[in-house]
Amino acid sequence: MDGDGARGSALATTAPGLAWEYAPAPESRDVVSIAPEYGLFIDGEFGPAADGGTFATINPATEEPLARVAQAGPADVGRAVAAARRAYETTWRPMPGAERAKYLYRIARVLQERAREFAVLESLDNGKPIKESRDTDIPLAAAHFFYYAGWADKLEHAGFGPGPRPLGVAGQIIPWNFPLLMAAWKLAPALAAGNTCVLKPAETTPLTALLLAEVCQQAGLPPGVVNVLTGAGGTGAALAGHQGVDKIAFTGSTEVGKQIAATVAGTGKKVTLELGGKAANIIFDDAPVEAAVEGIVNGIFFNQGHVCCAGSRLLVQESAAQEVTDRLRRRLGTLRLGDPLDKNTDIGAINSRAQLDKITELSAAGQAEGADRWSPPCELPGRGFWFAPTIFTGVAQSHRIAREEIFGPVLSVLTFRTPDEAVAKANNTPYGLSAGVWTEKGSRILWLASKLRAGVVWANTYNRFDPASPFGGYTESGYGREGGRHGLAAYLDA
C-alpha cells in the first residue's frame, strides 16, 4: 500500500513476478463551488456573526484552507433561537403534517439532485474517501428526509397517544465524522414532528451543513424553521444553555455529553445523547471467514475508524484466531490509502491534527503496554493528517487500547474460548453502543444478542443502517434513540 498525497495505490500479484497498479481515478473538484467566506444561516438568510469573527476550515488531506466561516457567539445563538421560536409559533407548528411533509420531500429530492456536489464537498472538508461520501453518506441523508416525510402526517398513529405535540425549538449539535448524515438524523425527525431547529455543526466540518442551508432555501422552507450556527465548543455550550431551547440533541464525545447533561439538568429540557463506543466484533470458529474478514474491515477501517459504533475490539474464538488474523493481514495489504477524491481510495485522511495526535498517543500506549503492533507496508503522504491501518494482537483487557475509544483505524484483537467468555469480555466496557456477532448458528446469535449490553447488535454484518431502524446506546454511550419511529419520540410531548 502506497500513497503520495495525490493518489493511493496497492500492488496485487496477478502472476509470479508480475504486479499491477491502480491508475488514479480522481473525482473533479469543479462540481462544487466553495466561497471564500460563509456567514451564519439565521431566519432564512446568511449573514455575518455579531462580532464579525471567523475561523478557517481546512482540507485535512492537504492542510489547505478551504474557506473562512463565521464564528457564532451568544448574541448569534439568541438571534437564531428567537427566529426558530417565531417560525415555530407562527408557521411550522400550525402547518398541517401533510404540508410539512412536502418540504421534507423537497429537501430529499434536492439532496439527490445535488448528490455529487455534496459528496465532493464532504470529502474535501472531512477527509473521507469519495466512494464513502458518494455511496453511503449522501444517499442515507436523503433517505432520512424521505422516511420522516412519510411520518409527518401520521404522528397520531405512531403509538405516542392520540395527540402528540412537538416540543418547540430543538438545539442540535453534530460531530465531524458524518457531518451531513448526522444533520439529517437530527433535522428530519424534528421537522416531521413539528419542531423548529438550530443546528450547530462541528468546527472542522461546517461546509455541508451550510450547503444544506442553501438546500433549505431552494426547497422554500419557511424562514427560521432551520438555522445553522457555525463555531467551536463555546457556540455549542451557549446553545445547550439557552433558556429558549426546549430540546437538546447531541452526538459526540462522552466527555462533552456529560457536560451537556449537567448544563440542562433541572431545566426541564428534553435531551438525547449519542456518545462514544468501544464495540466488540465477535467471530466464532464456525463463521464464514472471508465474509467475517470483510465485516472486520468495514467495522473498523470504514471512515478511517471515525465511527462511534466502530468494531474496534475484535473478539475471535481461540481456535480460529490464527486463520482470521492471517487473512485480515492479507486483506489490509490490498487497501489503498491516499487522496480522498480518488475513487480507488479506501483509507482517507484523519479529520484533524488533534485527532491524529490522539490516535498516535493511544497507539504508542498499546505498544508500551506490551501489545504487538502491525500495519501493512505504507508510505504516508507528506502533507495532511494520515495514519496507517493498524492491528494490535496480544491485547489484554487492561490495556488502554482495549478500554478507551481511539476513534481511528486501530483494531485490538482479543481471544475467547466459550460463548460465556465472549459475552463477559464484550460487556467489559463502560460503553454500550453496538456489537457484531459472526456465526452460522441462529440460536447463538439470538442468545448473544440477549446478553450483550449494546443498543445495536449486527448479525453476520456490520455498520448497516436504515432510516427505519432505531440507533442508540446505554451507559457511557448515552441515552435516547435516533432513527425509526423511536426517533420521533425524542421530539414529541405525547
Secondary structure in CASP SS format (residue, H / E / C, confidence):
PFRMAT SS
TARGET T0000
AUTHOR 0000-0000-0000
METHOD secondary structure of the structure
MODEL  1
M C 1.00
D E 1.00
G E 1.00
D C 1.00
G C 1.00
A C 1.00
R C 1.00
G E 1.00
S E 1.00
A C 1.00
L E 1.00
A E 1.00
T E 1.00
T E 1.00
A E 1.00
P C 1.00
G C 1.00
L E 1.00
A E 1.00
W E 1.00
E E 1.00
Y C 1.00
A C 1.00
P C 1.00
A C 1.00
P E 1.00
E C 1.00
S C 1.00
R H 1.00
D H 1.00
V H 1.00
V C 1.00
S C 1.00
I C 1.00
A C 1.00
P C 1.00
E E 1.00
Y E 1.00
G C 1.00
L E 1.00
F E 1.00
I E 1.00
D C 1.00
G C 1.00
E E 1.00
F E 1.00
G E 1.00
P C 1.00
A C 1.00
A C 1.00
D C 1.00
G C 1.00
G C 1.00
T E 1.00
F E 1.00
A E 1.00
T E 1.00
I E 1.00
N E 1.00
P C 1.00
A C 1.00
T C 1.00
E C 1.00
E E 1.00
P E 1.00
L E 1.00
A E 1.00
R E 1.00
V E 1.00
A E 1.00
Q C 1.00
A C 1.00
G C 1.00
P H 1.00
A H 1.00
D H 1.00
V H 1.00
G H 1.00
R H 1.00
A H 1.00
V H 1.00
A H 1.00
A H 1.00
A H 1.00
R H 1.00
R H 1.00
A H 1.00
Y H 1.00
E H 1.00
T H 1.00
T H 1.00
W H 1.00
R C 1.00
P C 1.00
M C 1.00
P C 1.00
G H 1.00
A H 1.00
E H 1.00
R H 1.00
A H 1.00
K H 1.00
Y H 1.00
L H 1.00
Y H 1.00
R H 1.00
I H 1.00
A H 1.00
R H 1.00
V H 1.00
L H 1.00
Q H 1.00
E H 1.00
R C 1.00
A H 1.00
R H 1.00
E H 1.00
F H 1.00
A H 1.00
V H 1.00
L H 1.00
E H 1.00
S H 1.00
L H 1.00
D H 1.00
N H 1.00
G C 1.00
K C 1.00
P C 1.00
I H 1.00
K H 1.00
E H 1.00
S H 1.00
R H 1.00
D H 1.00
T H 1.00
D H 1.00
I H 1.00
P H 1.00
L H 1.00
A H 1.00
A H 1.00
A H 1.00
H H 1.00
F H 1.00
F H 1.00
Y H 1.00
Y H 1.00
A H 1.00
G H 1.00
W H 1.00
A C 1.00
D C 1.00
K C 1.00
L H 1.00
E H 1.00
H H 1.00
A C 1.00
G C 1.00
F C 1.00
G C 1.00
P C 1.00
G C 1.00
P C 1.00
R E 1.00
P E 1.00
L C 1.00
G C 1.00
V E 1.00
A E 1.00
G E 1.00
Q E 1.00
I E 1.00
I C 1.00
P C 1.00
W C 1.00
N C 1.00
F C 1.00
P H 1.00
L H 1.00
L H 1.00
M H 1.00
A H 1.00
A H 1.00
W H 1.00
K H 1.00
L H 1.00
A H 1.00
P H 1.00
A H 1.00
L H 1.00
A H 1.00
A C 1.00
G C 1.00
N C 1.00
T E 1.00
C E 1.00
V E 1.00
L E 1.00
K E 1.00
P C 1.00
A C 1.00
E C 1.00
T C 1.00
T C 1.00
P C 1.00
L H 1.00
T H 1.00
A H 1.00
L H 1.00
L H 1.00
L H 1.00
A H 1.00
E H 1.00
V H 1.00
C H 1.00
Q H 1.00
Q H 1.00
A C 1.00
G C 1.00
L C 1.00
P C 1.00
P C 1.00
G C 1.00
V C 1.00
V E 1.00
N E 1.00
V E 1.00
L C 1.00
T C 1.00
G C 1.00
A C 1.00
G H 1.00
G H 1.00
T H 1.00
G H 1.00
A H 1.00
A H 1.00
L H 1.00
A H 1.00
G H 1.00
H C 1.00
Q C 1.00
G C 1.00
V C 1.00
D C 1.00
K E 1.00
I E 1.00
A E 1.00
F E 1.00
T E 1.00
G C 1.00
S C 1.00
T H 1.00
E H 1.00
V H 1.00
G H 1.00
K H 1.00
Q H 1.00
I H 1.00
A H 1.00
A H 1.00
T H 1.00
V H 1.00
A C 1.00
G C 1.00
T C 1.00
G C 1.00
K C 1.00
K E 1.00
V E 1.00
T E 1.00
L E 1.00
E E 1.00
L C 1.00
G C 1.00
G C 1.00
K C 1.00
A C 1.00
A E 1.00
N E 1.00
I E 1.00
I E 1.00
F C 1.00
D C 1.00
D C 1.00
A C 1.00
P C 1.00
V H 1.00
E H 1.00
A H 1.00
A H 1.00
V H 1.00
E H 1.00
G H 1.00
I H 1.00
V H 1.00
N H 1.00
G H 1.00
I H 1.00
F H 1.00
F H 1.00
N H 1.00
Q H 1.00
G H 1.00
H C 1.00
V C 1.00
C C 1.00
C C 1.00
A C 1.00
G C 1.00
S C 1.00
R E 1.00
L E 1.00
L E 1.00
V E 1.00
Q E 1.00
E H 1.00
S H 1.00
A H 1.00
A H 1.00
Q H 1.00
E H 1.00
V H 1.00
T H 1.00
D H 1.00
R H 1.00
L H 1.00
R H 1.00
R H 1.00
R H 1.00
L H 1.00
G C 1.00
T C 1.00
L C 1.00
R C 1.00
L E 1.00
G C 1.00
D C 1.00
P C 1.00
L C 1.00
D E 1.00
K C 1.00
N C 1.00
T C 1.00
D C 1.00
I E 1.00
G C 1.00
A C 1.00
I C 1.00
N C 1.00
S C 1.00
R H 1.00
A H 1.00
Q H 1.00
L H 1.00
D H 1.00
K H 1.00
I H 1.00
T H 1.00
E H 1.00
L H 1.00
S H 1.00
A H 1.00
A H 1.00
G H 1.00
Q H 1.00
A H 1.00
E C 1.00
G C 1.00
A C 1.00
D E 1.00
R E 1.00
W E 1.00
S C 1.00
P C 1.00
P C 1.00
C C 1.00
E E 1.00
L C 1.00
P C 1.00
G C 1.00
R C 1.00
G C 1.00
F C 1.00
W C 1.00
F C 1.00
A C 1.00
P C 1.00
T E 1.00
I E 1.00
F E 1.00
T E 1.00
G C 1.00
V C 1.00
A C 1.00
Q C 1.00
S C 1.00
H C 1.00
R H 1.00
I H 1.00
A H 1.00
R H 1.00
E C 1.00
E C 1.00
I C 1.00
F C 1.00
G C 1.00
P C 1.00
V E 1.00
L E 1.00
S E 1.00
V E 1.00
L E 1.00
T E 1.00
F E 1.00
R C 1.00
T C 1.00
P H 1.00
D H 1.00
E H 1.00
A H 1.00
V H 1.00
A H 1.00
K H 1.00
A H 1.00
N C 1.00
N C 1.00
T C 1.00
P C 1.00
Y C 1.00
G C 1.00
L C 1.00
S E 1.00
A E 1.00
G E 1.00
V E 1.00
W E 1.00
T C 1.00
E C 1.00
K C 1.00
G H 1.00
S H 1.00
R H 1.00
I H 1.00
L H 1.00
W H 1.00
L H 1.00
A H 1.00
S H 1.00
K H 1.00
L C 1.00
R C 1.00
A C 1.00
G C 1.00
V E 1.00
V E 1.00
W E 1.00
A E 1.00
N C 1.00
T C 1.00
Y C 1.00
N C 1.00
R C 1.00
F C 1.00
D C 1.00
P C 1.00
A C 1.00
S C 1.00
P C 1.00
F E 1.00
G C 1.00
G C 1.00
Y C 1.00
T H 1.00
E H 1.00
S H 1.00
G E 1.00
Y E 1.00
G C 1.00
R C 1.00
E E 1.00
G C 1.00
G H 1.00
R H 1.00
H H 1.00
G H 1.00
L H 1.00
A H 1.00
A C 1.00
Y C 1.00
L E 1.00
D E 1.00
A C 1.00
END
